[in-house]
């Protein structure tokens, strides 16, 4: 496989996997392109490489910056904006995990807390709803706490051990 084919395959696959970490295909493809790029890229270069519109590129770059995955870079002598992404895969995973917790897990915890704190009217179905949502809430909070502990520890023994297990 030649470079261009490998590059296209990587970007395409990464784009498809984007939904697994909570972003759309175009966002993931932009991040993948920046991830393998040897230099920061302008919006025009991203558009040309991925064959996507200016609006789509602009919107997705902004969202990637909101996630903390992509940053603007000043290039000496250039008027255009240039973009780059986190190159350290473990740091990238930490950023994504923190953002997913903030955007997805914590709102679910809030809903589970609200639902499990309803007034107990003494019926069996209400008791079951309270019991199950409390149990799910505790599990979700425990998993979120575990993930946050791992995310907040840069390369501690636990993260290293988990990474070794995954290899």
LOLUM-663528 format. One line per 8 residues: number of its first residue (from 1); their letters; for each residue x, y, z of N, C-alpha, C, CB. Coordinates in steps of 0.2 Angstrom, whole numbers, plus 5000, padded with zeros to 4 digits. Glycine has a CB too. Layout:
NUM) a) X,Y,Z,X,Y,Z,X,Y,Z,X,Y,Z | ...
***
This chain:
1) xxxxxxxx) 5004,4994,5000,5000,5000,5000,5004,5006,5000,4995,5000,5006 | 5003,5011,4996,5007,5017,4995,5004,5022,5000,5006,5020,4988 | 5008,5027,5001,5007,5033,5006,5000,5035,5005,5012,5038,5006 | 4998,5038,4999,4991,5041,4998,4986,5036,5000,4991,5043,4991 | 4986,5030,4998,4981,5025,4999,4980,5024,5007,4982,5019,4995 | 4986,5023,5010,4986,5022,5017,4983,5028,5021,4993,5021,5020 | 4985,5034,5019,4982,5040,5022,4975,5041,5021,4986,5047,5018 | 4972,5040,5015,4965,5040,5014,4961,5035,5018,4964,5039,5006
9) xxxxxxxx) 4964,5029,5018,4961,5023,5022,4961,5025,5030,4965,5017,5021 | 4966,5028,5032,4967,5030,5039,4961,5035,5041,4974,5033,5041 | 4961,5041,5037,4956,5046,5038,4949,5044,5037,4958,5052,5032 | 4948,5039,5032,4941,5037,5032,4939,5032,5038,4941,5032,5025 | 4944,5028,5040,4942,5024,5046,4941,5028,5052,4948,5019,5047 | 4946,5033,5053,4945,5037,5059,4939,5041,5059,4951,5042,5059 | 4937,5043,5053,4930,5047,5052,4924,5042,5054,4929,5049,5045 | 4925,5036,5052,4919,5031,5054,4919,5030,5061,4920,5025,5050
17) xxxxxxxx) 4925,5030,5064,4925,5029,5072,4924,5035,5076,4932,5026,5073 | 4923,5040,5073,4922,5047,5076,4915,5046,5081,4921,5052,5072 | 4910,5043,5078,4904,5042,5082,4905,5038,5088,4899,5039,5077 | 4910,5034,5089,4911,5031,5095,4914,5035,5100,4916,5025,5094 | 4917,5041,5099,4919,5045,5104,4915,5052,5104,4926,5047,5103 | 4909,5052,5100,4904,5057,5101,4905,5063,5096,4905,5060,5108 | 4908,5062,5091,4909,5067,5086,4906,5065,5079,4916,5070,5085 | 4905,5069,5074,4903,5067,5068,4909,5065,5063,4899,5073,5064
25) xxxxxxxx) 4907,5062,5058,4912,5060,5053,4917,5065,5050,4909,5056,5047 | 4914,5071,5048,4919,5076,5046,4923,5079,5051,4914,5082,5043 | 4921,5079,5057,4925,5082,5063,4931,5077,5064,4921,5082,5069 | 4929,5070,5064,4934,5065,5065,4939,5065,5059,4931,5058,5066 | 4937,5066,5053,4941,5066,5047,4946,5072,5047,4937,5066,5041 | 4944,5078,5049,4948,5084,5050,4953,5082,5055,4944,5090,5052 | 4951,5080,5061,4956,5078,5066,4961,5073,5064,4952,5076,5073 | 4959,5068,5060,4964,5063,5058,4969,5066,5053,4960,5057,5054
33) xxxxxxxx) 4966,5070,5049,4971,5074,5044,4976,5078,5048,4967,5078,5039 | 4974,5082,5053,4978,5086,5057,4983,5081,5061,4975,5090,5061 | 4981,5076,5063,4984,5071,5067,4991,5068,5063,4980,5065,5070 | 4990,5067,5057,4995,5064,5053,4999,5069,5049,4992,5059,5048 | 4997,5075,5050,5001,5080,5046,5007,5082,5049,4996,5087,5045 | 5012,5084,5045,5019,5085,5048,5019,5093,5050,5024,5084,5043 | 5014,5097,5048,5014,5104,5049,5007,5106,5050,5017,5108,5043 | 5006,5112,5053,4999,5115,5054,4996,5116,5047,4999,5121,5058
41) xxxxxxxx) 4989,5115,5046,4986,5116,5040,4981,5122,5040,4982,5109,5038 | 4980,5125,5035,4975,5130,5034,4969,5127,5033,4977,5135,5029 | 4963,5131,5034,4957,5129,5032,4956,5127,5025,4951,5134,5034 | 4959,5130,5020,4959,5129,5013,4962,5122,5012,4962,5134,5009 | 4968,5121,5015,4971,5114,5014,4967,5109,5017,4978,5114,5018 | 4964,5110,5022,4959,5104,5025,4953,5103,5020,4956,5107,5032 | 4950,5109,5018,4945,5108,5013,4947,5104,5007,4942,5115,5011 | 4953,5106,5004,4955,5103,4998,4957,5095,4999,4962,5106,4995
49) xxxxxxxx) 4960,5094,5004,4962,5087,5006,4956,5082,5007,4966,5087,5012 | 4951,5085,5010,4945,5081,5012,4939,5082,5007,4943,5082,5019 | 4940,5087,5003,4934,5088,4998,4928,5090,5002,4933,5082,4993 | 4928,5094,5007,4922,5097,5010,4922,5104,5010,4922,5094,5018 | 4916,5107,5011,4914,5114,5010,4918,5118,5015,4907,5115,5010 | 4918,5125,5014,4921,5129,5019,4917,5130,5025,4921,5137,5015 | 4910,5130,5024,4906,5130,5030,4906,5124,5034,4899,5131,5028 | 4907,5118,5031,4907,5112,5035,4914,5112,5039,4907,5106,5030
57) xxxxxxxx) 4919,5114,5035,4926,5114,5038,4926,5119,5044,4931,5116,5033 | 4924,5125,5043,4924,5130,5048,4920,5128,5054,4921,5136,5045 | 4914,5125,5053,4910,5123,5059,4913,5117,5063,4903,5121,5056 | 4916,5113,5059,4919,5107,5062,4926,5109,5066,4920,5101,5058 | 4930,5113,5063,4936,5115,5066,4934,5119,5073,4940,5120,5062 | 4929,5123,5072,4927,5127,5079,4925,5122,5084,4921,5131,5077 | 4921,5117,5082,4919,5112,5087,4925,5108,5090,4914,5107,5084 | 4929,5106,5085,4935,5103,5088,4939,5107,5093,4940,5101,5082
65) xxxxxxxx) 4939,5114,5091,4943,5118,5096,4939,5118,5103,4943,5125,5093 | 4932,5118,5102,4928,5118,5108,4930,5112,5113,4921,5118,5107 | 4931,5106,5109,4933,5100,5113,4940,5101,5116,4932,5094,5108 | 4944,5105,5113,4951,5106,5116,4955,5101,5112,4951,5104,5123 | 4953,5099,5106,4957,5094,5102,4961,5097,5097,4953,5089,5099 | 4959,5103,5094,4962,5106,5089,4964,5113,5092,4958,5107,5083 | 4969,5116,5090,4971,5123,5092,4973,5127,5085,4977,5123,5097 | 4972,5133,5086,4975,5138,5080,4982,5139,5082,4971,5145,5080
73) xxxxxxxx) 4986,5140,5076,4993,5141,5077,4995,5147,5072,4997,5134,5074 | 4999,5151,5075,5002,5157,5071,5008,5154,5067,5004,5162,5076 | 5007,5156,5060,5013,5154,5056,5016,5160,5053,5010,5149,5050 | 5022,5161,5055,5026,5167,5053,5025,5169,5046,5033,5167,5055 | 5023,5176,5045,5022,5178,5038,5016,5176,5034,5028,5175,5034 | 5011,5173,5038,5005,5171,5034,4999,5174,5038,5004,5163,5035 | 4994,5176,5033,4988,5179,5036,4983,5174,5038,4986,5184,5031 | 4983,5168,5034,4978,5163,5036,4979,5160,5043,4979,5158,5030
81) xxxxxxxx) 4973,5157,5045,4974,5154,5051,4976,5147,5050,4967,5154,5055 | 4980,5144,5054,4982,5137,5053,4980,5133,5059,4990,5137,5052 | 4979,5126,5059,4977,5122,5064,4981,5116,5065,4969,5120,5062 | 4981,5114,5071,4985,5108,5073,4981,5104,5078,4992,5109,5075 | 4983,5098,5079,4979,5094,5084,4984,5091,5089,4975,5088,5081 | 4982,5089,5095,4986,5085,5100,4989,5079,5096,4982,5083,5106 | 4996,5078,5097,4999,5073,5094,5000,5067,5098,5006,5075,5091 | 5000,5068,5105,5001,5063,5110,4994,5059,5111,5003,5066,5117
89) xxxxxxxx) 4994,5052,5109,4988,5049,5109,4985,5048,5116,4989,5042,5106 | 4989,5047,5121,4987,5047,5127,4983,5053,5130,4992,5044,5132 | 4987,5059,5128,4984,5065,5130,4977,5066,5126,4989,5071,5129 | 4977,5064,5120,4971,5065,5116,4965,5061,5119,4972,5062,5109 | 4967,5055,5121,4962,5050,5124,4959,5054,5131,4965,5043,5126 | 4964,5057,5135,4962,5060,5141,4957,5066,5139,4968,5063,5145 | 4959,5070,5134,4955,5076,5133,4948,5073,5130,4958,5080,5127 | 4947,5068,5126,4941,5066,5124,4937,5063,5130,4942,5060,5119
97) xxxxxxxx) 4940,5059,5134,4937,5056,5140,4934,5062,5144,4941,5052,5144 | 4938,5067,5146,4935,5072,5150,4929,5076,5147,4941,5077,5151 | 4930,5077,5140,4924,5080,5137,4918,5076,5136,4927,5082,5130 | 4919,5070,5135,4913,5065,5135,4910,5065,5142,4915,5058,5133 | 4913,5065,5147,4911,5065,5154,4906,5071,5155,4916,5064,5159 | 4909,5077,5153,4906,5083,5154,4899,5084,5149,4910,5089,5152 | 4900,5082,5143,4894,5082,5139,4889,5077,5139,4897,5082,5132 | 4891,5071,5141,4886,5065,5141,4885,5062,5147,4889,5060,5136
105) xxxxxxxx) 4890,5060,5151,4889,5056,5157,4886,5061,5163,4896,5053,5160 | 4889,5066,5164,4886,5071,5169,4879,5073,5168,4890,5077,5170 | 4876,5074,5162,4869,5075,5161,4865,5069,5163,4868,5078,5154 | 4867,5063,5161,4864,5057,5163,4863,5056,5170,4867,5051,5159 | 4869,5058,5174,4869,5057,5181,4863,5062,5184,4876,5059,5184 | 4863,5068,5181,4858,5073,5184,4851,5070,5183,4859,5080,5180 | 4850,5067,5177,4843,5065,5176,4841,5059,5180,4842,5062,5168 | 4846,5054,5181,4845,5049,5186,4844,5051,5193,4851,5044,5186
113) xxxxxxxx) 4848,5056,5195,4846,5059,5202,4839,5062,5202,4851,5065,5203 | 4837,5065,5197,4830,5068,5197,4825,5063,5197,4829,5073,5191 | 4826,5058,5193,4821,5052,5193,4821,5048,5199,4822,5048,5187 | 4826,5047,5202,4827,5042,5208,4824,5046,5214,4834,5040,5209 | 4824,5053,5214,4822,5056,5220,4814,5058,5219,4826,5063,5220 | 4810,5055,5215,4803,5056,5215,4800,5054,5222,4800,5052,5209 | 4794,5057,5223,4790,5055,5229,4788,5048,5229,4784,5060,5230 | 4790,5044,5234,4787,5037,5234,4780,5037,5236,4792,5033,5239
121) xxxxxxxx) 4776,5035,5232,4769,5034,5233,4767,5028,5236,4765,5036,5227 | 4772,5023,5237,4770,5017,5240,4769,5011,5236,4765,5018,5245 | 4768,5013,5229,4766,5008,5224,4772,5004,5222,4763,5011,5218 | 4771,4998,5220,4777,4993,5219,4781,4996,5213,4774,4986,5217 | 4777,4999,5208,4781,5001,5202,4785,5008,5203,4776,5003,5196 | 4782,5012,5208,4786,5018,5210,4793,5016,5214,4782,5023,5214 | 4792,5011,5218,4798,5008,5222,4803,5005,5217,4795,5003,5227 | 4800,5001,5212,4805,4998,5208,4809,5004,5203,4801,4993,5203
129) xxxxxxxx) 4805,5009,5201,4808,5014,5197,4814,5018,5201,4803,5019,5195 | 4812,5019,5208,4817,5022,5212,4823,5018,5213,4813,5024,5219 | 4822,5012,5215,4827,5007,5216,4832,5006,5210,4824,5000,5218 | 4829,5005,5204,4833,5004,5198,4837,5010,5196,4829,5001,5193 | 4834,5016,5196,4837,5022,5194,4842,5024,5199,4832,5028,5193 | 4841,5023,5206,4847,5024,5211,4853,5019,5210,4844,5023,5218 | 4851,5013,5208,4857,5008,5207,4861,5010,5201,4854,5001,5206 | 4857,5012,5195,4860,5014,5189,4864,5021,5190,4855,5015,5184
137) xxxxxxxx) 4861,5025,5194,4865,5032,5196,4871,5030,5199,4860,5036,5200 | 4871,5026,5205,4877,5024,5208,4883,5021,5204,4876,5020,5214 | 4880,5017,5199,4885,5014,5195,4888,5019,5190,4882,5008,5191 | 4884,5023,5187,4886,5028,5183,4891,5033,5186,4880,5032,5180 | 4889,5035,5192,4894,5040,5196,4900,5036,5197,4891,5042,5203 | 4900,5030,5199,4907,5026,5201,4911,5026,5194,4905,5019,5203 | 4908,5024,5189,4912,5024,5182,4914,5031,5180,4907,5021,5177 | 4910,5036,5181,4913,5043,5180,4918,5045,5184,4907,5048,5180
145) xxxxxxxx) 4918,5043,5191,4923,5045,5195,4930,5041,5194,4921,5043,5203 | 4929,5034,5192,4935,5030,5190,4938,5033,5184,4933,5023,5189 | 4934,5035,5179,4937,5038,5173,4940,5045,5174,4931,5039,5167 | 4937,5049,5178,4940,5055,5180,4947,5055,5184,4935,5059,5184 | 4947,5050,5188,4953,5048,5192,4959,5046,5187,4952,5043,5197 | 4957,5042,5182,4962,5040,5177,4964,5046,5172,4959,5034,5172 | 4959,5050,5170,4960,5056,5166,4964,5061,5169,4953,5059,5164 | 4963,5062,5176,4967,5067,5179,4974,5065,5181,4963,5069,5185
153) xxxxxxxx) 4976,5059,5180,4982,5057,5182,4986,5056,5176,4982,5050,5186 | 4991,5060,5175,4995,5060,5169,5000,5054,5170,4999,5066,5167 | 4999,5049,5166,5004,5043,5166,5005,5040,5173,5010,5045,5162 | 5000,5040,5177,5002,5037,5183,5002,5029,5183,4996,5039,5188 | 5003,5025,5188,5004,5018,5187,4997,5015,5185,5006,5015,5194 | 4992,5018,5187,4985,5015,5185,4984,5015,5177,4979,5018,5188 | 4986,5021,5174,4985,5022,5167,4990,5018,5163,4986,5030,5166 | 4996,5018,5166,5001,5013,5163,4999,5006,5163,5008,5014,5166
161) xxxxxxx) 4996,5004,5168,4994,4997,5169,4988,4995,5164,4992,4995,5176 | 4983,5000,5164,4978,4999,5159,4980,4999,5152,4972,5005,5160 | 4984,5004,5150,4987,5004,5143,4991,4997,5142,4992,5010,5143 | 4994,4995,5146,4998,4988,5145,4993,4983,5144,5003,4987,5151 | 4988,4983,5148,4982,4977,5147,4979,4978,5140,4977,4978,5153 | 4978,4984,5138,4975,4985,5131,4979,4983,5126,4973,4992,5131 | 4986,4983,5127,4991,4981,5121,4990,4974,5119,4998,4983,5123
***
